[in-house]
Amino acid sequence: MSTKRPTKRRHGSPDEIFDLLGKKRRRDLLTVLCSLSGSVTLFSLADNLSQDDTNHEGTIDEEVLVMLHHVDLPKLDDAGLITYNPSQQVVTLDSVGADLGAAIEQVESALDPMRDAL
């Protein structure tokens, strides 16, 4: 009897990707990963994402840490955008995730003038 897990990594349909990226933290996570090189620890990611929150300057937001570990990173891993090793708490950006992160940065930059006009 085999205990082999079925392959779960897939890139999904555009609707699934848009749903996945509907959460700002996941978009921010991909752009942070694009700015860092190599594998990154869960704590490093949580620290980077917590810096945007003025309530947590200099500290790691525990809610961000928990949500990354239990929700966001597994979802991005399932979609094939990152590789997350939960036992070692290490994240590696996959090539598709890097491409998507760069595209997110371009879209955010293009939206800046529109936001300023509102």
C-alpha beads as a LAMMPS data file, in Angstrom:
LAMMPS data file: protein, C-alpha beads

118 atoms
117 bonds

1 atom types
1 bond types

-500.0 500.0 xlo xhi
-500.0 500.0 ylo yhi
-500.0 500.0 zlo zhi

Masses

1 110.0

Atoms # bond

1 1 1 0.000 0.000 0.000
2 1 1 1.431 3.358 -1.031
3 1 1 1.419 6.381 1.252
4 1 1 2.399 8.675 -1.586
5 1 1 0.506 11.969 -1.534
6 1 1 -1.134 13.018 -4.783
7 1 1 0.515 15.911 -6.562
8 1 1 -1.322 19.044 -5.557
9 1 1 0.740 21.700 -7.279
10 1 1 -1.148 23.435 -10.064
11 1 1 -1.391 26.934 -11.417
12 1 1 -5.175 27.080 -11.698
13 1 1 -7.536 28.980 -13.884
14 1 1 -7.476 32.781 -14.079
15 1 1 -10.524 32.896 -11.784
16 1 1 -8.721 30.755 -9.192
17 1 1 -5.624 32.947 -9.398
18 1 1 -7.687 36.143 -9.031
19 1 1 -9.501 34.600 -6.063
20 1 1 -6.162 33.614 -4.527
21 1 1 -4.777 37.130 -5.016
22 1 1 -7.959 38.774 -3.721
23 1 1 -6.273 39.054 -0.326
24 1 1 -3.848 41.968 -0.073
25 1 1 -1.532 40.018 2.234
26 1 1 -0.973 37.374 -0.469
27 1 1 -0.200 40.029 -3.078
28 1 1 2.163 41.745 -0.639
29 1 1 3.719 38.380 0.186
30 1 1 4.563 37.702 -3.464
31 1 1 6.053 41.161 -3.970
32 1 1 8.143 40.819 -0.782
33 1 1 9.388 37.413 -1.949
34 1 1 10.344 38.968 -5.309
35 1 1 12.483 41.547 -3.525
36 1 1 14.333 38.912 -1.488
37 1 1 16.679 36.320 -2.906
38 1 1 16.703 32.606 -2.203
39 1 1 14.720 30.872 0.498
40 1 1 13.164 32.945 3.260
41 1 1 11.998 31.991 6.731
42 1 1 8.422 32.385 7.880
43 1 1 9.592 34.836 10.557
44 1 1 11.429 36.982 8.017
45 1 1 8.305 37.195 5.856
46 1 1 6.105 38.002 8.848
47 1 1 8.580 40.675 9.902
48 1 1 8.573 42.241 6.413
49 1 1 4.780 42.249 6.244
50 1 1 4.390 43.545 9.818
51 1 1 6.516 46.616 9.037
52 1 1 3.652 48.078 6.986
53 1 1 1.429 48.113 10.077
54 1 1 2.085 51.160 12.272
55 1 1 0.732 49.260 15.299
56 1 1 3.547 46.706 15.000
57 1 1 6.605 48.784 14.135
58 1 1 9.664 46.833 15.211
59 1 1 7.680 43.753 16.213
60 1 1 6.171 40.824 14.351
61 1 1 2.389 40.774 14.231
62 1 1 1.466 37.357 15.636
63 1 1 -1.770 37.275 13.637
64 1 1 0.219 37.740 10.419
65 1 1 2.585 34.953 11.460
66 1 1 -0.260 32.526 12.188
67 1 1 -2.226 33.398 9.043
68 1 1 0.867 33.019 6.866
69 1 1 1.705 29.613 8.325
70 1 1 -1.809 28.149 8.365
71 1 1 -3.567 29.857 5.452
72 1 1 -1.647 32.041 3.011
73 1 1 1.537 30.049 2.451
74 1 1 -0.264 26.688 2.082
75 1 1 -2.673 28.234 -0.457
76 1 1 0.150 29.737 -2.511
77 1 1 2.032 26.431 -2.273
78 1 1 -1.033 24.480 -3.443
79 1 1 -1.313 26.835 -6.418
80 1 1 2.325 26.181 -7.348
81 1 1 3.459 29.785 -6.853
82 1 1 5.782 29.076 -3.938
83 1 1 7.257 26.101 -2.138
84 1 1 6.553 26.125 1.593
85 1 1 8.104 23.647 3.985
86 1 1 5.960 23.992 7.125
87 1 1 8.180 21.798 9.296
88 1 1 11.233 23.966 8.581
89 1 1 9.128 27.128 8.063
90 1 1 11.024 28.023 4.885
91 1 1 9.534 29.594 1.754
92 1 1 10.959 29.585 -1.765
93 1 1 9.446 31.586 -4.600
94 1 1 8.820 29.490 -7.722
95 1 1 9.340 30.947 -11.201
96 1 1 5.600 31.339 -11.848
97 1 1 5.222 33.093 -8.497
98 1 1 8.116 35.417 -9.377
99 1 1 6.485 36.298 -12.693
100 1 1 3.170 36.909 -10.938
101 1 1 4.841 39.001 -8.224
102 1 1 6.486 41.197 -10.866
103 1 1 3.126 41.598 -12.633
104 1 1 1.480 42.598 -9.340
105 1 1 4.123 45.286 -8.840
106 1 1 3.450 46.638 -12.353
107 1 1 -0.313 46.718 -11.770
108 1 1 0.116 48.444 -8.389
109 1 1 2.356 51.079 -10.016
110 1 1 -0.145 51.633 -12.817
111 1 1 -2.949 52.092 -10.270
112 1 1 -1.080 54.738 -8.232
113 1 1 -2.041 57.663 -10.506
114 1 1 -5.674 56.511 -10.492
115 1 1 -5.698 56.388 -6.677
116 1 1 -4.168 59.849 -6.510
117 1 1 -6.875 61.193 -8.832
118 1 1 -9.681 59.892 -6.623

Bonds

1 1 1 2
2 1 2 3
3 1 3 4
4 1 4 5
5 1 5 6
6 1 6 7
7 1 7 8
8 1 8 9
9 1 9 10
10 1 10 11
11 1 11 12
12 1 12 13
13 1 13 14
14 1 14 15
15 1 15 16
16 1 16 17
17 1 17 18
18 1 18 19
19 1 19 20
20 1 20 21
21 1 21 22
22 1 22 23
23 1 23 24
24 1 24 25
25 1 25 26
26 1 26 27
27 1 27 28
28 1 28 29
29 1 29 30
30 1 30 31
31 1 31 32
32 1 32 33
33 1 33 34
34 1 34 35
35 1 35 36
36 1 36 37
37 1 37 38
38 1 38 39
39 1 39 40
40 1 40 41
41 1 41 42
42 1 42 43
43 1 43 44
44 1 44 45
45 1 45 46
46 1 46 47
47 1 47 48
48 1 48 49
49 1 49 50
50 1 50 51
51 1 51 52
52 1 52 53
53 1 53 54
54 1 54 55
55 1 55 56
56 1 56 57
57 1 57 58
58 1 58 59
59 1 59 60
60 1 60 61
61 1 61 62
62 1 62 63
63 1 63 64
64 1 64 65
65 1 65 66
66 1 66 67
67 1 67 68
68 1 68 69
69 1 69 70
70 1 70 71
71 1 71 72
72 1 72 73
73 1 73 74
74 1 74 75
75 1 75 76
76 1 76 77
77 1 77 78
78 1 78 79
79 1 79 80
80 1 80 81
81 1 81 82
82 1 82 83
83 1 83 84
84 1 84 85
85 1 85 86
86 1 86 87
87 1 87 88
88 1 88 89
89 1 89 90
90 1 90 91
91 1 91 92
92 1 92 93
93 1 93 94
94 1 94 95
95 1 95 96
96 1 96 97
97 1 97 98
98 1 98 99
99 1 99 100
100 1 100 101
101 1 101 102
102 1 102 103
103 1 103 104
104 1 104 105
105 1 105 106
106 1 106 107
107 1 107 108
108 1 108 109
109 1 109 110
110 1 110 111
111 1 111 112
112 1 112 113
113 1 113 114
114 1 114 115
115 1 115 116
116 1 116 117
117 1 117 118
